[in-house]
Amino acid sequence: MVKRRSAKKPRFRPAFLVDDPQRLELRLWVNGKVKQEANTSDMVIGIAALIAAASDLVTLEPGDVIATGTPDGVGLPRGEFLRPGDLVEMEVADFGRLSNPVVAEPRPGARSAHLA
């Protein structure tokens, strides 16, 4: 019997429980192989400035997510692309690991299996 390592599920964390948002390790794996490894200290624009800019445009509510882009290591320059069956996992510091399987997009006009 193979016992799989139990990863902590990611959770939102209140700001007061994050020592320094500009010093968080970021990691991304595809099929168990590290593809991206960086730190929020590498960001061109800091977390506080991003939040301030977003809040100038909209009212931010608890649970809102601000997408910031991605660190070095994307697959395009290497000619690597995700395929159905791949597993993408990411971690931000010790917040937990988020795992997403890659699935094929349904063909336009194809009937869903649960409707057939």
Secondary structure, 3 states (H helix, E strand, C coil): CCCCCCCCCCCCCCHHHCCCCCCCEEEEEECCEEEEEEEHHHCCCCHHHHHHHHHHHCCCCCCCCCCCCCCCCCCHHHCCCCCCCCEEEEEECCCCEEEEECCCCCCCCCCCCCCC
